[in-house]
Amino acid sequence: MADFKTDEVAAATDAVADVKLEEKNEPEFPQFPWLPPGKKPLADGEYDCIVMGTGLKECVLSGLLATAGKKVLHVDRNSYYGADSASLNLSNLFAKFNNGKQPEQRIFDVLGQNRDYNVDLIPKCIMACGKLVKMLIHTKVTRYLEFRSLDASYVYRNGKIYKVPATKMEVVSNGLLGLFEKRRMINFLMYLQSYDETKPETHKGRDLTRMTMRQLYDEYGLEKGTREFVGHAMALQLNDDYMDQPALSTVKAIITYCYSVDRYGKSPYVYPMYGLGGLPEGFSRLCAIHGGTFMLNRSVDEVLFDESGKAWGIRGDDEVAKGKIFIGDPSYFQPYSKTREIGKVVRSICFLNHPIPNTNDVDSLQIIIPSTQLNRKNDIYVVLISNSHQVTAAGKYVAICSTVVETDQPMRELAPALGLLGTIMTRFDDVVPLYEPLSDGRADNCYISKSFDATSHFETTSLDVIDMYERITGEKLDLDKMADSAPDEDGY
């Protein structure tokens, strides 16, 4: 046995004690010079972009920015994706509109089970050849989702609903137009479908960058009612201001509508199986594949600003993350006077046990009630979805009606839409404010999305995403030339 001296043993003991003391004094987390006293870094601490809220707009942006090489942290106060545009089962839906109270067993006996439902709080149809589809295709998010076309698109006129004609055959067979108006409409559609902005020979002497849409309608002699459904149900214009603006943007919108109809043959719209909740989840997965960090159930107690008023970080409890760019829905920035209320939207989620009357018993559709039909300023929208999209139990339908509030009795404003539905089993009504950012974000690093509007389609939503992306990056988002390099989940 080795013979250790007492002094050597004491020295060794002291050395071990010093090492243990050093280990004990080492910080449990990385230290950053910007970290406030007593605070810990949130996740990795430093990011290029911090995104707050998992609404569709925020998830699309986090996916696009991560694909572009940005280091992204994405947080949400909720335990689920989608934020205000989430898809809910029966229990969560009833709890949301009944102060947390769960539905009674009789509700399940009548409507079905939780597993049968994915009810979208803000349903919106996807134009088959629209901007959102291009984003889905070019980012490969389509590999996470399955879509099915809507059965039909309808427009309201004089108390009745008619299928929106978008082809020569539909114009001929449709009861919406008189005999002579059908011929004029066919000529109008033939001109639009042959129009190519890059080929002057297709313009037929018209400069659509200068000619107004009203003048183009006049040249084809289209009646007021025809202009109404073309502008609101095909071009998806929100009001009649477009009539006195250059015709080109409206013509492009109508062409997109017609191409979308040609793609599927029934209507220009598609809708995700199992509801819209899969869209934000798909873009979130894209972000994660490219290194993004996601944290649900993570509250943001404070957005941190420097002395010049620029955002530099967020705080949740005693954790802080630093970023260069901050993206979020209006709810995360309202305490800092970064948004303003621009109106309200009223929505009614209605459960039916039958298709909407006078629609050939289709399982899914969109109806647009043009504002001019009811002497309103804003259109009224109806979306019907059912078990064909796996969002309800078999034999049940969900119709959601929405519009911008114009009076102090918002539910009465939806009466024309509700009157089209037939017998309603139960319904949930909601009036929510609409917000928009006060600035473009360049001065304070805060890029805030607009609230989801009353429309039943994603075209306005897509425009907001594109505008935000271009302000954030300073680059145009060319949907036809986006990098198609997203790797598979296994890295290939």
C-alpha positions, 0 to 999 in steps of 0.5 A: 500500500502506498505511503501518503504523507499527511501534507499531501493528503491535505493538499489533494483534499483542498484541490478537490474542494476548489474544483467543486467550488468552481463547478458550483459557481459556474453559471447554469446558463449562457451569459450575455452582456445585454441580459438584464440582472436576475434574468435568464436567456430564453432558448438560445438567447439571440435571434434574427427574428422573433415571431409572436403568435401562431396565426397563419400570417405569422407562421407563413412569415416564420417559414419564409424567413427561416428558409431564407437563412434567418435564425427564428424564435417563434412563441405563442401564449396558447397551447395550440397553433392558429391563434385567433384562426384556430380549428377547434373541436366541440368541447373547445368551441363550446368552452370558448363561447360559454365562459369555459363551460363544457358542453352537456352530454346531450350536445354530443348525442345530437352533434357527434363526438369531439374527434369528428370536428375541426371547426375553423373560427375564421374560415377562408377559402383558398383560390386554386391559382391564388397567391397562397397556393403559390406559397404552399407549392414553392415552399413544399408545405403541400406535402404536409396537407391534403386539399379538396375543392369546394363544390360551388361558389354562389352570389346573392341577387334579389333574395335568391342565390345563383352559381357564379358563372365563370365559363362560356357553358356556365354563362349559357346555362345560368339563370343569373343573366338574360339572353342578350346579357349572356352574349355580352358576358361571353364576349367579355370573358373571351377577351379576358381569357385571351388577354396577356399583359406581355403581348400587346396583340391581345390587348385589342387597343386597350391600355388597361393601366389607364382605362378604368374598370367602369370604362371596360364594362361600358365597352362590353355593355354589361348591365349593373347586376353583371358588374356587381357579381363580376366585381364582388364574386369573381374579382373579390373586390371589397367595394365599388371603388375599383370601378374608377381605378385602372382596370388591370388589377381587376382583370388579373383577379378575374383571370385568376378566378377563371383559371382556378375554375378551370383547374378543378371544374366545380369552383375556384376554391379549395379547402384543407382536409381537417380544417385550416389548422393544418396551414399554420402547422405546415409552415411551422414545420417548414420553419423548424426544418430550417432551424427555427425554435418553437415554444407554445404555452409561452407568454410574452409579458413584455416587448423590450424597447431601447431609449430610441424606441426600437424593440430589442427583445422580449421577456416571459417571466424571468427569461429574455430573448434578443432579436433584430426583427419582431413580428406578431399579431396586434394583440402582442403590441396593443399595450405599446400603442402600436395599433389602431382599431379600424372597425369590427367584424361580426361572425356567426358559426351555425350548425346545420343538419342539412345542406343550404337550401337551393344549392343542389345539396352540395356539401361545401360552398361559398356565398357572397352577398354584394353590398349593393344588394342590401344598400350596405358598404360591405359585402356579407360572406357565407362559407359552408363546410362539412364531413366531406372535408372532415371538419364535422360528423357525417350528416352535419354541416357548419356554415359561418356568416361574416361581415364588417359591422356598420350599425349598433346591431351587428347580428341584425346585419347578418340576417340576410345570410342567416335567412339563407341557411334554413333551420339552424341547430345551434350557433355561436355569435361573436363580434371582434375588433379589427386592428391595423399597425400604425407604422410600417415597422422600419422605425421600431423593428415591430412588424405587425399583421392586420387582423383577419377581415370579414372576407371568406377567402385568403386573397387579402391575407396573402397580400398582407403577408407579401407586404410584410415580407417585403418590408422586413427583408427589403426584397420582392417576394416573387412567388414564381421564382421562390427557392424550392429547396426545402429538405425533407424531414429526414434531411434529404 
